[in-house]
Every structure is written in structure tokens, then in C-alpha cells.
Amino acid sequence: MDEPRTGDERSPDGIDALLAGLEDQASALEGVYDDAAAEDLARAARAEIPLLDRLRAATTVVVEVIDHGPVEGTVLDVGRDVVVVDATDGTWAIHRIGIAAVTGASDAAAGAGGVAARLGLASVARAWARERSVVRIIRRGAGPLDGTIDRVGADYVDLAEHDPGTPRLGNQVRRTLAVPFEVISALRRRP
């Protein structure tokens, strides 16, 4: 006659222990899957955040401008295609296509809203043209230009080129150039 074995997984106590262990494993795996799913959702959400929205939530940044180098300052405004930065050497309107890298972009995002979010590099250029500000245009693949913006078209600025230390006077203007927005990395207005 066989004697019942104690601790055998076929005994009622052994089956209960086995089932409890399996439930614990299932709960642990469910927690791992929940964590992984939450992490995947967070990654997917971050993937949808545009750089300019991260800059809207930032304060002090260093923006590497194509064909210029670093611009460090305080973010004043962010439009649909431009970030305006107050730096020690003036106010910079950095075109989105002129950004090579950014240090200090927020991990959070501030969504675009209101009139400012619809404004862009052309809006900044028009404001500086109205003020008759002396500007430097940083161009991708070409040297900088100094002068005063005379007018802003649909996809270009007309610049009266003159020495940056002088106001725009007829006899000081060397030439007038139409500069397409697509080659402008940034505009800098002198302090």
C-alpha cells in the first residue's frame, strides 16, 4: 500500500502552493508588461514633440547656428519657424533650418498657441525693418551680410548692405541684395 507523500505537488497543499507561485509570476510579468507598455507610450509621446515646442518651454539655451557657431541666451519668443534669443551680442532670430544643435531644450513641451506661434522669421524681419535696425544675416554656405532690411517679401528680404557701425544712409549703402529665407540661418539685431 502506498503511503501519501507529504509536500508532493499532487497533494492539495502542493497544488495550492504551485498555483500561488504561478499567480505571483503572472502578476510580476503583468507588472513588467505594464511598465514596458507605459515606457513605450512615453517614448511615442516624446517622438511627437517638435524641437520648437521644447524651446518654448526652455529659458536659457545654447543654439548652434549653422555657419556661425553657438549663440547663448534667454529664449524670448518662439514662432512657427523661428526662436528669438536675447544674447550678449544682440537679439537673435534663429531660423529653424539654421539650428544645428541645442543645449538646454526643455524635456517638457509647451505647445504653440496664439498669434506668436503663427508668426515666423518673416514677421521678425518685418518688425526689424520697421525699426530700421542694423542686422547681420547669417547665411548657410556663404558669408554673413550686414545692413538694414529695406523690405520683406513672401520668401526673401531685401538688405541694404552697409557697415554695421553706421546707420543706413544713401551714400553708405554698398549694394542692395535680395536674400531668400531658405539660406538664412539667423538674423542678429545689434544691441
PyMOL commands that place a pseudoatom at each C-alpha (Angstrom):
pseudoatom trace, name=CA, resn=MET, resi=1, chain=A, elem=C, hetatm=0, pos=[0.000, 0.000, 0.000]
pseudoatom trace, name=CA, resn=ASP, resi=2, chain=A, elem=C, hetatm=0, pos=[1.299, 3.376, -0.972]
pseudoatom trace, name=CA, resn=GLU, resi=3, chain=A, elem=C, hetatm=0, pos=[1.640, 5.984, 1.677]
pseudoatom trace, name=CA, resn=PRO, resi=4, chain=A, elem=C, hetatm=0, pos=[0.697, 9.579, 0.782]
pseudoatom trace, name=CA, resn=ARG, resi=5, chain=A, elem=C, hetatm=0, pos=[3.724, 11.732, 0.191]
pseudoatom trace, name=CA, resn=THR, resi=6, chain=A, elem=C, hetatm=0, pos=[3.928, 14.994, 2.081]
pseudoatom trace, name=CA, resn=GLY, resi=7, chain=A, elem=C, hetatm=0, pos=[4.882, 18.098, 0.160]
pseudoatom trace, name=CA, resn=ASP, resi=8, chain=A, elem=C, hetatm=0, pos=[4.065, 16.361, -3.121]
pseudoatom trace, name=CA, resn=GLU, resi=9, chain=A, elem=C, hetatm=0, pos=[2.800, 18.744, -5.797]
pseudoatom trace, name=CA, resn=ARG, resi=10, chain=A, elem=C, hetatm=0, pos=[-0.127, 16.409, -6.298]
pseudoatom trace, name=CA, resn=SER, resi=11, chain=A, elem=C, hetatm=0, pos=[-1.338, 16.878, -2.754]
pseudoatom trace, name=CA, resn=PRO, resi=12, chain=A, elem=C, hetatm=0, pos=[-3.877, 19.662, -2.157]
pseudoatom trace, name=CA, resn=ASP, resi=13, chain=A, elem=C, hetatm=0, pos=[-1.283, 21.756, -0.262]
pseudoatom trace, name=CA, resn=GLY, resi=14, chain=A, elem=C, hetatm=0, pos=[1.297, 21.287, -3.054]
pseudoatom trace, name=CA, resn=ILE, resi=15, chain=A, elem=C, hetatm=0, pos=[-1.168, 22.275, -5.766]
pseudoatom trace, name=CA, resn=ASP, resi=16, chain=A, elem=C, hetatm=0, pos=[-2.169, 25.401, -3.813]
pseudoatom trace, name=CA, resn=ALA, resi=17, chain=A, elem=C, hetatm=0, pos=[1.484, 26.363, -3.402]
pseudoatom trace, name=CA, resn=LEU, resi=18, chain=A, elem=C, hetatm=0, pos=[2.149, 25.735, -7.090]
pseudoatom trace, name=CA, resn=LEU, resi=19, chain=A, elem=C, hetatm=0, pos=[-0.878, 27.817, -8.130]
pseudoatom trace, name=CA, resn=ALA, resi=20, chain=A, elem=C, hetatm=0, pos=[0.107, 30.627, -5.745]
pseudoatom trace, name=CA, resn=GLY, resi=21, chain=A, elem=C, hetatm=0, pos=[3.607, 30.655, -7.234]
pseudoatom trace, name=CA, resn=LEU, resi=22, chain=A, elem=C, hetatm=0, pos=[2.223, 30.783, -10.765]
pseudoatom trace, name=CA, resn=GLU, resi=23, chain=A, elem=C, hetatm=0, pos=[-0.098, 33.645, -9.805]
pseudoatom trace, name=CA, resn=ASP, resi=24, chain=A, elem=C, hetatm=0, pos=[2.847, 35.545, -8.312]
pseudoatom trace, name=CA, resn=GLN, resi=25, chain=A, elem=C, hetatm=0, pos=[4.841, 35.025, -11.510]
pseudoatom trace, name=CA, resn=ALA, resi=26, chain=A, elem=C, hetatm=0, pos=[1.896, 36.124, -13.650]
pseudoatom trace, name=CA, resn=SER, resi=27, chain=A, elem=C, hetatm=0, pos=[1.444, 39.268, -11.528]
pseudoatom trace, name=CA, resn=ALA, resi=28, chain=A, elem=C, hetatm=0, pos=[5.142, 40.078, -11.790]
pseudoatom trace, name=CA, resn=LEU, resi=29, chain=A, elem=C, hetatm=0, pos=[5.096, 39.578, -15.565]
pseudoatom trace, name=CA, resn=GLU, resi=30, chain=A, elem=C, hetatm=0, pos=[1.961, 41.695, -15.841]
pseudoatom trace, name=CA, resn=GLY, resi=31, chain=A, elem=C, hetatm=0, pos=[3.756, 44.477, -13.946]
pseudoatom trace, name=CA, resn=VAL, resi=32, chain=A, elem=C, hetatm=0, pos=[6.753, 44.204, -16.275]
pseudoatom trace, name=CA, resn=TYR, resi=33, chain=A, elem=C, hetatm=0, pos=[4.463, 44.350, -19.324]
pseudoatom trace, name=CA, resn=ASP, resi=34, chain=A, elem=C, hetatm=0, pos=[2.578, 47.330, -17.850]
pseudoatom trace, name=CA, resn=ASP, resi=35, chain=A, elem=C, hetatm=0, pos=[5.874, 49.146, -17.210]
pseudoatom trace, name=CA, resn=ALA, resi=36, chain=A, elem=C, hetatm=0, pos=[7.113, 48.338, -20.718]
pseudoatom trace, name=CA, resn=ALA, resi=37, chain=A, elem=C, hetatm=0, pos=[3.819, 49.499, -22.259]
pseudoatom trace, name=CA, resn=ALA, resi=38, chain=A, elem=C, hetatm=0, pos=[3.929, 52.741, -20.271]
pseudoatom trace, name=CA, resn=GLU, resi=39, chain=A, elem=C, hetatm=0, pos=[7.543, 53.286, -21.343]
pseudoatom trace, name=CA, resn=ASP, resi=40, chain=A, elem=C, hetatm=0, pos=[6.603, 52.650, -24.985]
pseudoatom trace, name=CA, resn=LEU, resi=41, chain=A, elem=C, hetatm=0, pos=[3.734, 55.158, -24.721]
pseudoatom trace, name=CA, resn=ALA, resi=42, chain=A, elem=C, hetatm=0, pos=[6.067, 57.754, -23.157]
pseudoatom trace, name=CA, resn=ARG, resi=43, chain=A, elem=C, hetatm=0, pos=[8.628, 57.214, -25.941]
pseudoatom trace, name=CA, resn=ALA, resi=44, chain=A, elem=C, hetatm=0, pos=[5.915, 57.554, -28.565]
pseudoatom trace, name=CA, resn=ALA, resi=45, chain=A, elem=C, hetatm=0, pos=[4.666, 60.770, -26.965]
pseudoatom trace, name=CA, resn=ARG, resi=46, chain=A, elem=C, hetatm=0, pos=[8.212, 62.215, -26.860]
pseudoatom trace, name=CA, resn=ALA, resi=47, chain=A, elem=C, hetatm=0, pos=[8.660, 61.303, -30.519]
pseudoatom trace, name=CA, resn=GLU, resi=48, chain=A, elem=C, hetatm=0, pos=[5.750, 63.595, -31.410]
pseudoatom trace, name=CA, resn=ILE, resi=49, chain=A, elem=C, hetatm=0, pos=[7.234, 66.707, -29.711]
pseudoatom trace, name=CA, resn=PRO, resi=50, chain=A, elem=C, hetatm=0, pos=[8.796, 69.188, -32.153]
pseudoatom trace, name=CA, resn=LEU, resi=51, chain=A, elem=C, hetatm=0, pos=[12.052, 70.875, -31.132]
pseudoatom trace, name=CA, resn=LEU, resi=52, chain=A, elem=C, hetatm=0, pos=[10.444, 74.322, -31.206]
pseudoatom trace, name=CA, resn=ASP, resi=53, chain=A, elem=C, hetatm=0, pos=[7.865, 73.176, -28.612]
pseudoatom trace, name=CA, resn=ARG, resi=54, chain=A, elem=C, hetatm=0, pos=[10.746, 72.105, -26.354]
pseudoatom trace, name=CA, resn=LEU, resi=55, chain=A, elem=C, hetatm=0, pos=[12.322, 75.537, -26.884]
pseudoatom trace, name=CA, resn=ARG, resi=56, chain=A, elem=C, hetatm=0, pos=[9.012, 77.228, -25.949]
pseudoatom trace, name=CA, resn=ALA, resi=57, chain=A, elem=C, hetatm=0, pos=[9.335, 75.562, -22.536]
pseudoatom trace, name=CA, resn=ALA, resi=58, chain=A, elem=C, hetatm=0, pos=[13.052, 76.457, -22.161]
pseudoatom trace, name=CA, resn=THR, resi=59, chain=A, elem=C, hetatm=0, pos=[14.612, 79.550, -20.611]
pseudoatom trace, name=CA, resn=THR, resi=60, chain=A, elem=C, hetatm=0, pos=[18.376, 79.675, -21.181]
pseudoatom trace, name=CA, resn=VAL, resi=61, chain=A, elem=C, hetatm=0, pos=[19.745, 77.830, -24.201]
pseudoatom trace, name=CA, resn=VAL, resi=62, chain=A, elem=C, hetatm=0, pos=[22.804, 77.484, -26.382]
pseudoatom trace, name=CA, resn=VAL, resi=63, chain=A, elem=C, hetatm=0, pos=[21.818, 77.191, -30.030]
pseudoatom trace, name=CA, resn=GLU, resi=64, chain=A, elem=C, hetatm=0, pos=[24.452, 76.045, -32.510]
pseudoatom trace, name=CA, resn=VAL, resi=65, chain=A, elem=C, hetatm=0, pos=[23.749, 78.132, -35.612]
pseudoatom trace, name=CA, resn=ILE, resi=66, chain=A, elem=C, hetatm=0, pos=[24.789, 76.698, -38.970]
pseudoatom trace, name=CA, resn=ASP, resi=67, chain=A, elem=C, hetatm=0, pos=[27.718, 78.653, -40.441]
pseudoatom trace, name=CA, resn=HIS, resi=68, chain=A, elem=C, hetatm=0, pos=[28.106, 80.736, -37.284]
pseudoatom trace, name=CA, resn=GLY, resi=69, chain=A, elem=C, hetatm=0, pos=[28.544, 78.747, -34.085]
pseudoatom trace, name=CA, resn=PRO, resi=70, chain=A, elem=C, hetatm=0, pos=[26.987, 78.900, -30.615]
pseudoatom trace, name=CA, resn=VAL, resi=71, chain=A, elem=C, hetatm=0, pos=[24.509, 81.560, -29.516]
pseudoatom trace, name=CA, resn=GLU, resi=72, chain=A, elem=C, hetatm=0, pos=[23.832, 81.531, -25.772]
pseudoatom trace, name=CA, resn=GLY, resi=73, chain=A, elem=C, hetatm=0, pos=[20.974, 83.444, -24.259]
pseudoatom trace, name=CA, resn=THR, resi=74, chain=A, elem=C, hetatm=0, pos=[17.451, 83.639, -22.956]
pseudoatom trace, name=CA, resn=VAL, resi=75, chain=A, elem=C, hetatm=0, pos=[14.546, 82.471, -25.087]
pseudoatom trace, name=CA, resn=LEU, resi=76, chain=A, elem=C, hetatm=0, pos=[12.313, 85.498, -25.697]
pseudoatom trace, name=CA, resn=ASP, resi=77, chain=A, elem=C, hetatm=0, pos=[9.828, 84.002, -28.130]
pseudoatom trace, name=CA, resn=VAL, resi=78, chain=A, elem=C, hetatm=0, pos=[9.245, 81.041, -30.407]
pseudoatom trace, name=CA, resn=GLY, resi=79, chain=A, elem=C, hetatm=0, pos=[7.222, 81.232, -33.602]
pseudoatom trace, name=CA, resn=ARG, resi=80, chain=A, elem=C, hetatm=0, pos=[6.308, 78.626, -36.179]
pseudoatom trace, name=CA, resn=ASP, resi=81, chain=A, elem=C, hetatm=0, pos=[9.803, 78.560, -37.728]
pseudoatom trace, name=CA, resn=VAL, resi=82, chain=A, elem=C, hetatm=0, pos=[11.967, 80.784, -35.526]
pseudoatom trace, name=CA, resn=VAL, resi=83, chain=A, elem=C, hetatm=0, pos=[13.329, 81.063, -31.997]
pseudoatom trace, name=CA, resn=VAL, resi=84, chain=A, elem=C, hetatm=0, pos=[14.213, 84.543, -30.730]
pseudoatom trace, name=CA, resn=VAL, resi=85, chain=A, elem=C, hetatm=0, pos=[17.090, 84.594, -28.243]
pseudoatom trace, name=CA, resn=ASP, resi=86, chain=A, elem=C, hetatm=0, pos=[18.403, 87.527, -26.206]
pseudoatom trace, name=CA, resn=ALA, resi=87, chain=A, elem=C, hetatm=0, pos=[22.211, 87.157, -26.141]
pseudoatom trace, name=CA, resn=THR, resi=88, chain=A, elem=C, hetatm=0, pos=[25.021, 89.441, -25.001]
pseudoatom trace, name=CA, resn=ASP, resi=89, chain=A, elem=C, hetatm=0, pos=[25.823, 90.451, -28.588]
pseudoatom trace, name=CA, resn=GLY, resi=90, chain=A, elem=C, hetatm=0, pos=[22.238, 91.279, -29.560]
pseudoatom trace, name=CA, resn=THR, resi=91, chain=A, elem=C, hetatm=0, pos=[18.877, 89.714, -30.255]
pseudoatom trace, name=CA, resn=TRP, resi=92, chain=A, elem=C, hetatm=0, pos=[18.950, 86.659, -32.481]
pseudoatom trace, name=CA, resn=ALA, resi=93, chain=A, elem=C, hetatm=0, pos=[16.128, 85.365, -34.663]
pseudoatom trace, name=CA, resn=ILE, resi=94, chain=A, elem=C, hetatm=0, pos=[17.303, 81.837, -35.412]
pseudoatom trace, name=CA, resn=HIS, resi=95, chain=A, elem=C, hetatm=0, pos=[15.541, 80.148, -38.300]
pseudoatom trace, name=CA, resn=ARG, resi=96, chain=A, elem=C, hetatm=0, pos=[14.524, 76.534, -37.640]
pseudoatom trace, name=CA, resn=ILE, resi=97, chain=A, elem=C, hetatm=0, pos=[16.541, 75.407, -40.670]
pseudoatom trace, name=CA, resn=GLY, resi=98, chain=A, elem=C, hetatm=0, pos=[19.604, 77.186, -39.241]
pseudoatom trace, name=CA, resn=ILE, resi=99, chain=A, elem=C, hetatm=0, pos=[19.650, 75.191, -35.993]
pseudoatom trace, name=CA, resn=ALA, resi=100, chain=A, elem=C, hetatm=0, pos=[22.470, 72.631, -35.890]
pseudoatom trace, name=CA, resn=ALA, resi=101, chain=A, elem=C, hetatm=0, pos=[22.011, 71.634, -32.218]
pseudoatom trace, name=CA, resn=VAL, resi=102, chain=A, elem=C, hetatm=0, pos=[20.567, 72.928, -28.950]
pseudoatom trace, name=CA, resn=THR, resi=103, chain=A, elem=C, hetatm=0, pos=[21.750, 72.671, -25.372]
pseudoatom trace, name=CA, resn=GLY, resi=104, chain=A, elem=C, hetatm=0, pos=[19.163, 73.463, -22.717]
pseudoatom trace, name=CA, resn=ALA, resi=105, chain=A, elem=C, hetatm=0, pos=[15.998, 72.479, -24.574]
pseudoatom trace, name=CA, resn=SER, resi=106, chain=A, elem=C, hetatm=0, pos=[13.358, 71.537, -22.042]
pseudoatom trace, name=CA, resn=ASP, resi=107, chain=A, elem=C, hetatm=0, pos=[12.335, 67.904, -21.585]
pseudoatom trace, name=CA, resn=ALA, resi=108, chain=A, elem=C, hetatm=0, pos=[8.798, 69.217, -21.328]
pseudoatom trace, name=CA, resn=ALA, resi=109, chain=A, elem=C, hetatm=0, pos=[6.964, 70.829, -24.195]
pseudoatom trace, name=CA, resn=ALA, resi=110, chain=A, elem=C, hetatm=0, pos=[4.943, 73.992, -24.420]
pseudoatom trace, name=CA, resn=GLY, resi=111, chain=A, elem=C, hetatm=0, pos=[2.523, 73.810, -27.285]
pseudoatom trace, name=CA, resn=ALA, resi=112, chain=A, elem=C, hetatm=0, pos=[2.194, 76.512, -29.863]
pseudoatom trace, name=CA, resn=GLY, resi=113, chain=A, elem=C, hetatm=0, pos=[-0.676, 78.820, -29.220]
pseudoatom trace, name=CA, resn=GLY, resi=114, chain=A, elem=C, hetatm=0, pos=[-1.889, 82.273, -30.016]
pseudoatom trace, name=CA, resn=VAL, resi=115, chain=A, elem=C, hetatm=0, pos=[-0.617, 84.778, -32.520]
pseudoatom trace, name=CA, resn=ALA, resi=116, chain=A, elem=C, hetatm=0, pos=[3.068, 84.356, -31.650]
pseudoatom trace, name=CA, resn=ALA, resi=117, chain=A, elem=C, hetatm=0, pos=[3.028, 80.702, -32.699]
pseudoatom trace, name=CA, resn=ARG, resi=118, chain=A, elem=C, hetatm=0, pos=[1.801, 81.650, -36.182]
pseudoatom trace, name=CA, resn=LEU, resi=119, chain=A, elem=C, hetatm=0, pos=[4.490, 84.278, -36.649]
pseudoatom trace, name=CA, resn=GLY, resi=120, chain=A, elem=C, hetatm=0, pos=[7.800, 83.345, -38.160]
pseudoatom trace, name=CA, resn=LEU, resi=121, chain=A, elem=C, hetatm=0, pos=[11.140, 84.640, -39.364]
pseudoatom trace, name=CA, resn=ALA, resi=122, chain=A, elem=C, hetatm=0, pos=[9.395, 86.932, -41.867]
pseudoatom trace, name=CA, resn=SER, resi=123, chain=A, elem=C, hetatm=0, pos=[7.439, 88.578, -39.031]
pseudoatom trace, name=CA, resn=VAL, resi=124, chain=A, elem=C, hetatm=0, pos=[10.609, 89.257, -37.063]
pseudoatom trace, name=CA, resn=ALA, resi=125, chain=A, elem=C, hetatm=0, pos=[12.329, 90.615, -40.188]
pseudoatom trace, name=CA, resn=ARG, resi=126, chain=A, elem=C, hetatm=0, pos=[9.355, 92.954, -40.858]
pseudoatom trace, name=CA, resn=ALA, resi=127, chain=A, elem=C, hetatm=0, pos=[9.449, 94.277, -37.294]
pseudoatom trace, name=CA, resn=TRP, resi=128, chain=A, elem=C, hetatm=0, pos=[13.195, 94.929, -37.511]
pseudoatom trace, name=CA, resn=ALA, resi=129, chain=A, elem=C, hetatm=0, pos=[12.743, 96.568, -40.930]
pseudoatom trace, name=CA, resn=ARG, resi=130, chain=A, elem=C, hetatm=0, pos=[10.115, 98.946, -39.454]
pseudoatom trace, name=CA, resn=GLU, resi=131, chain=A, elem=C, hetatm=0, pos=[12.547, 99.814, -36.642]
pseudoatom trace, name=CA, resn=ARG, resi=132, chain=A, elem=C, hetatm=0, pos=[15.356, 100.372, -39.194]
pseudoatom trace, name=CA, resn=SER, resi=133, chain=A, elem=C, hetatm=0, pos=[17.547, 98.068, -37.080]
pseudoatom trace, name=CA, resn=VAL, resi=134, chain=A, elem=C, hetatm=0, pos=[21.044, 97.239, -38.253]
pseudoatom trace, name=CA, resn=VAL, resi=135, chain=A, elem=C, hetatm=0, pos=[21.186, 93.472, -38.671]
pseudoatom trace, name=CA, resn=ARG, resi=136, chain=A, elem=C, hetatm=0, pos=[23.602, 90.733, -39.580]
pseudoatom trace, name=CA, resn=ILE, resi=137, chain=A, elem=C, hetatm=0, pos=[22.288, 87.936, -41.768]
pseudoatom trace, name=CA, resn=ILE, resi=138, chain=A, elem=C, hetatm=0, pos=[23.984, 84.581, -41.235]
pseudoatom trace, name=CA, resn=ARG, resi=139, chain=A, elem=C, hetatm=0, pos=[23.667, 82.646, -44.491]
pseudoatom trace, name=CA, resn=ARG, resi=140, chain=A, elem=C, hetatm=0, pos=[24.099, 78.908, -44.911]
pseudoatom trace, name=CA, resn=GLY, resi=141, chain=A, elem=C, hetatm=0, pos=[27.039, 78.174, -47.181]
pseudoatom trace, name=CA, resn=ALA, resi=142, chain=A, elem=C, hetatm=0, pos=[28.016, 81.843, -47.601]
pseudoatom trace, name=CA, resn=GLY, resi=143, chain=A, elem=C, hetatm=0, pos=[29.463, 84.666, -45.532]
pseudoatom trace, name=CA, resn=PRO, resi=144, chain=A, elem=C, hetatm=0, pos=[27.434, 86.999, -43.312]
pseudoatom trace, name=CA, resn=LEU, resi=145, chain=A, elem=C, hetatm=0, pos=[25.879, 90.223, -44.555]
pseudoatom trace, name=CA, resn=ASP, resi=146, chain=A, elem=C, hetatm=0, pos=[25.493, 93.440, -42.539]
pseudoatom trace, name=CA, resn=GLY, resi=147, chain=A, elem=C, hetatm=0, pos=[22.982, 96.172, -43.215]
pseudoatom trace, name=CA, resn=THR, resi=148, chain=A, elem=C, hetatm=0, pos=[19.387, 97.261, -42.865]
pseudoatom trace, name=CA, resn=ILE, resi=149, chain=A, elem=C, hetatm=0, pos=[16.359, 95.335, -44.076]
pseudoatom trace, name=CA, resn=ASP, resi=150, chain=A, elem=C, hetatm=0, pos=[14.503, 97.537, -46.555]
pseudoatom trace, name=CA, resn=ARG, resi=151, chain=A, elem=C, hetatm=0, pos=[11.594, 95.205, -47.261]
pseudoatom trace, name=CA, resn=VAL, resi=152, chain=A, elem=C, hetatm=0, pos=[10.383, 91.679, -46.656]
pseudoatom trace, name=CA, resn=GLY, resi=153, chain=A, elem=C, hetatm=0, pos=[8.802, 89.649, -49.434]
pseudoatom trace, name=CA, resn=ALA, resi=154, chain=A, elem=C, hetatm=0, pos=[6.993, 86.350, -49.387]
pseudoatom trace, name=CA, resn=ASP, resi=155, chain=A, elem=C, hetatm=0, pos=[10.211, 84.332, -49.333]
pseudoatom trace, name=CA, resn=TYR, resi=156, chain=A, elem=C, hetatm=0, pos=[13.072, 86.840, -49.126]
pseudoatom trace, name=CA, resn=VAL, resi=157, chain=A, elem=C, hetatm=0, pos=[14.391, 90.022, -47.507]
pseudoatom trace, name=CA, resn=ASP, resi=158, chain=A, elem=C, hetatm=0, pos=[15.894, 92.981, -49.341]
pseudoatom trace, name=CA, resn=LEU, resi=159, chain=A, elem=C, hetatm=0, pos=[19.015, 94.077, -47.471]
pseudoatom trace, name=CA, resn=ALA, resi=160, chain=A, elem=C, hetatm=0, pos=[20.747, 97.425, -47.961]
pseudoatom trace, name=CA, resn=GLU, resi=161, chain=A, elem=C, hetatm=0, pos=[24.311, 96.342, -47.243]
pseudoatom trace, name=CA, resn=HIS, resi=162, chain=A, elem=C, hetatm=0, pos=[26.422, 98.831, -45.263]
pseudoatom trace, name=CA, resn=ASP, resi=163, chain=A, elem=C, hetatm=0, pos=[28.949, 98.851, -42.445]
pseudoatom trace, name=CA, resn=PRO, resi=164, chain=A, elem=C, hetatm=0, pos=[27.361, 97.590, -39.224]
pseudoatom trace, name=CA, resn=GLY, resi=165, chain=A, elem=C, hetatm=0, pos=[28.591, 100.597, -37.212]
pseudoatom trace, name=CA, resn=THR, resi=166, chain=A, elem=C, hetatm=0, pos=[26.820, 103.139, -39.391]
pseudoatom trace, name=CA, resn=PRO, resi=167, chain=A, elem=C, hetatm=0, pos=[23.151, 103.907, -39.999]
pseudoatom trace, name=CA, resn=ARG, resi=168, chain=A, elem=C, hetatm=0, pos=[21.586, 103.309, -43.390]
pseudoatom trace, name=CA, resn=LEU, resi=169, chain=A, elem=C, hetatm=0, pos=[22.422, 106.392, -45.393]
pseudoatom trace, name=CA, resn=GLY, resi=170, chain=A, elem=C, hetatm=0, pos=[22.251, 106.557, -49.181]
pseudoatom trace, name=CA, resn=ASN, resi=171, chain=A, elem=C, hetatm=0, pos=[25.962, 107.141, -49.621]
pseudoatom trace, name=CA, resn=GLN, resi=172, chain=A, elem=C, hetatm=0, pos=[26.847, 104.341, -47.152]
pseudoatom trace, name=CA, resn=VAL, resi=173, chain=A, elem=C, hetatm=0, pos=[24.893, 101.591, -48.939]
pseudoatom trace, name=CA, resn=ARG, resi=174, chain=A, elem=C, hetatm=0, pos=[27.256, 99.385, -50.966]
pseudoatom trace, name=CA, resn=ARG, resi=175, chain=A, elem=C, hetatm=0, pos=[24.510, 97.371, -52.650]
pseudoatom trace, name=CA, resn=THR, resi=176, chain=A, elem=C, hetatm=0, pos=[21.005, 96.037, -52.143]
pseudoatom trace, name=CA, resn=LEU, resi=177, chain=A, elem=C, hetatm=0, pos=[20.538, 92.276, -52.169]
pseudoatom trace, name=CA, resn=ALA, resi=178, chain=A, elem=C, hetatm=0, pos=[17.500, 90.006, -52.138]
pseudoatom trace, name=CA, resn=VAL, resi=179, chain=A, elem=C, hetatm=0, pos=[18.287, 87.158, -49.727]
pseudoatom trace, name=CA, resn=PRO, resi=180, chain=A, elem=C, hetatm=0, pos=[15.982, 84.093, -49.802]
pseudoatom trace, name=CA, resn=PHE, resi=181, chain=A, elem=C, hetatm=0, pos=[14.718, 82.832, -46.435]
pseudoatom trace, name=CA, resn=GLU, resi=182, chain=A, elem=C, hetatm=0, pos=[15.823, 79.319, -47.358]
pseudoatom trace, name=CA, resn=VAL, resi=183, chain=A, elem=C, hetatm=0, pos=[19.507, 80.318, -46.997]
pseudoatom trace, name=CA, resn=ILE, resi=184, chain=A, elem=C, hetatm=0, pos=[19.097, 82.380, -43.814]
pseudoatom trace, name=CA, resn=SER, resi=185, chain=A, elem=C, hetatm=0, pos=[20.320, 80.541, -40.718]
pseudoatom trace, name=CA, resn=ALA, resi=186, chain=A, elem=C, hetatm=0, pos=[19.760, 83.523, -38.449]
pseudoatom trace, name=CA, resn=LEU, resi=187, chain=A, elem=C, hetatm=0, pos=[19.303, 87.267, -38.163]
pseudoatom trace, name=CA, resn=ARG, resi=188, chain=A, elem=C, hetatm=0, pos=[21.055, 89.230, -35.425]
pseudoatom trace, name=CA, resn=ARG, resi=189, chain=A, elem=C, hetatm=0, pos=[19.962, 92.686, -34.364]
pseudoatom trace, name=CA, resn=ARG, resi=190, chain=A, elem=C, hetatm=0, pos=[22.690, 94.672, -32.674]
pseudoatom trace, name=CA, resn=PRO, resi=191, chain=A, elem=C, hetatm=0, pos=[22.055, 95.855, -29.113]
for i in range(1, 191): cmd.bond("trace and resi %d" % i, "trace and resi %d" % (i + 1))
show_as sticks, trace
zoom trace
